[in-house]
Amino acid sequence: MSAPVFLAADLTDAAPGAPVTLRGEEARHATTVRRIRVGETVELVDGRGTRVRGPVSSTQGELTITVDTVEVEPPPAVRLTLVQALAKGGRDEQAVETATEVGIDEVVPWQSERCVSVWAGKKAGRGRERWQAVALAATKQSRRARLPEVAELVVGRALLDRVARIVDDGGTVLVLHEEADQPLRSVPLPTYGEVAVVVGPEGGLSPREVSELRDRGAAVVRLGPHVLRSSTAGPIATALLAQSLGRWG
């Protein structure tokens, strides 16, 4: 059985044979909810690529392990970003969860023209915190060493500036659209930089949004023969891209 994973604030000084202590909410979750005991092996990750593994030596208020191994996972050459339109019924959170398990590096919440769900005022901050909590839980469940970043909410046409920057820097932006003629697999992928996938809400992207995204250099592509929900389109596209980029080799 795989060792459970918990997020540690700092693993900079972790070394084989040295103790590392997990504190705060993660320690409480490990000792009280998961009931981890002395002698059990756990893994701690810092969300930035470092992973340590070792047996638990103490659970007195905090959780301390004696490090057996330290692994540092380098950042990917090509960063994968999911631009996810807000969706009702928790479908956007489902997309964040599954895309995290697949290997997304960043999630950008987007309030597009046809979004039924709207993050206004304080709701924007709470929504972002909720998505980050979903990403954290999925990171630990999938035993990732890197925690995806959830960006601040992007509203409407503000997304166009980000798309233009990615393209100008040598990256690729893929807009998923059911009426597109070009299949996703036909788009050449960069060897560095960023690949961003744009997913619209349940009502789809407006013609103006599609046209303006294309004008900024995005490729409008078809994912497959079937129309997918907002909750599944992004993760499936991410999985295909991860395979093409050699992440799943």
N, C-alpha and C positions, 0 to 999 in steps of 0.2 A: 504494500500500500504506500502511496506517495506521502511524503512528509507534508504536514500543513504549512502554509505560508502566511507570514504576517509582515506588515509594513513597518519598518524601523525608520526613525527620523534621520539617523546618521550612521553610516558604516565605514566612514573614512579611515578609521584606525583599526578596523577589524583585521585580525591576523590569526593563523592557526595556533591553537593553544591558549589564546587570550579569551577572557570573558566578554560577552556583549549583553547589555541589558535592554530589554524592551519595556517601555514605560507608557503611561497614559491609557487611552481608550483601547489601543491594540493589546496592551498587556492585560487589561481587564477582560477583554473578549477571549483572550487565550486561556486565562486561568479560571474565569468564572463561567463563561458560556461554553467554550470548547473543552474545559476541564483538563487542560494539558497538565501532566504530572512530571515530577523529577524522573529523569532517565529517558523520557521520550525524545525522539529526534524531530527537530523542527527546522524550517528554513526562514531566514529573515531577508527581506529585500528592501532596498531604499527607494525604489521607484525610478532610479536613474541608471540601472544596469548592474548594480552590485548585489550579489547573493551570497549569504553565508549559511552554513549548515553545521549543526552540532547538537549534542544532547543537552537537555535542560538540566541545569544544576541547582536552580532555586526558583520557587514560585511565591515567595513571601512578599506580597503586595505588588511586586513587579515580576518579570520573567527574565531569568538570566540563562544564557547558554554558554558552553565552552566550545569555541569554534574548532571544527575539524577542517573545513575547506572554505576557501574564498574564491568566488568566480566573478569576473567582471565582463559583462556582455557589452561589446562595442555598439555605438549607435548605428542604425541602418544607413547605408549609403543613400537610399531613397526613402524619404519620409512619406508615410501614408496618412492622409487627412480625410476625414469624413465630414462634409458639410451637410448636416441633417436638418431638414425643415421641421419645425415644431409640428407635432401631430397629437391628436386627441386619443384618449383611451390608453395612454401609456405606451403607444406604439413607438414613439421616439425614444423612450427609455429602453425599450426592448432592442432597438437598433443599436444604442450605445453599448448595451450589455454584450450582445453577440459580436459586434465589431471589435470590442475590446478582447474578447476571447480569441478572435481571428488574428489580431495583431495590429490594430490601428494605432497610430502614434498621437493623433490629435483629433478631437471632435469639435466642430464649430456649430453651435446652435444658430439656426437661421430662421427669421420670421419673414417668410416670403408672402407674396401677394394673396395667395389663396389659403393661407393658414387659418384654420378654425381656432386653434389654440393660440393664445396671445400672451406673451410675457410683458406686462406693463408695470412700471414703477418697481416696487420692492419684489414683485413676483419674478423679475428677471434674475435677481440675485439668488432667490430661493430655488428657482429652476436650475440655475447653474450648479448650485450646491448639491441638488438632488442628482443631477447627471454625474457629477464628480463622485458622489457616493456609490452610484451604480457602477461606474468605471472601476472604483477601488475594489468593490466586492468581486467584480468579474476578473480583475487582475489577480487577486488572491486565489480565486477558484481555478483559474487557468494556469496558475503558478508562474506568472510572468515576473520578470525582474524590472520591467519598465512600466510605469503607470502612465496611461495616456493623459494628456492635458485636455481639459475642457475650456475652450476659449470663451470670452465674453460674447454675449448675444450680438449677432449682426442683423440689422433690420433692413429689409428691402434692398434697394440698389447699392447700399454700402458694400455688399458682397463683391461688386464689380471691381473695386479698387484692389481687393485682395487677389482676385482672379488674375488681373492684369500683372500684378507683382510676381505671382508664381510663374506665369508664362514668360515674363521678361527675364526672370532669373534662370530660365532653362528648364522649368518644370512643365507638368502637364495637368490640365484640368479636364475631367470627364463629366459631362452632364448626362445623367441617365434620363432617357425619354423614350416612351413606348412607340412613338412614330418615327424615330430616327432610322435612317437607312444604314448607317455605318455601324458594324458590330464592334463591341468593346475590344475584342481580341485583335482587331486590325490596327489599333492605334499604337505606334511606336512609343516605347517607354524610355524615359531618360535613365542614365546611369548614375546620376547624382541629383540632388535637389528634392523636389516634392511632387507627388502625384496626389491630386485632390479629386474626390468623387462628390458630386453634387446630387442630392436626392431631394425631390420636391415633396409636398404634403399629399394628403389623400386625394385632393382635387387636382393634383398635377401642377406643373409649371404653366404660367401664362405664356402666350405667344411672344409678348414683349420681353419677358424674362429670358426665354430661350434665345431670342434674337440678340439681346444685349450681351448675354454671356458668350455667345458665338463671336460677336464683334470684338470682345476682349481677348479672344484667342482660345477659348474653350472648345473642346470637341464634343459635339452632341452625339451620343452613342446609344445603341440598343444593347441591353444586357442579354436578352435571349428571346425565345419565341413567345413567352408568356408575360403577362402583366403582373408584377409583384407588388406587394404592399410596401408602404413606406418603411415598415419595420424590418423587412427582409432584403430589400434591394441593395442597400448600402453594404451590409455584411457579406452578401454573396459576391458583390463586385470586389470588395476588399479581399475576399478569399482567392478569387481568380487573379487579382493583381499580385497578391503575396506569392502565389505559385509562379507566376511569370517572372517576378523579380528574384526568384531563387530563395525566398525565405523558408519555403517548405521543402527544400531540397534534401 
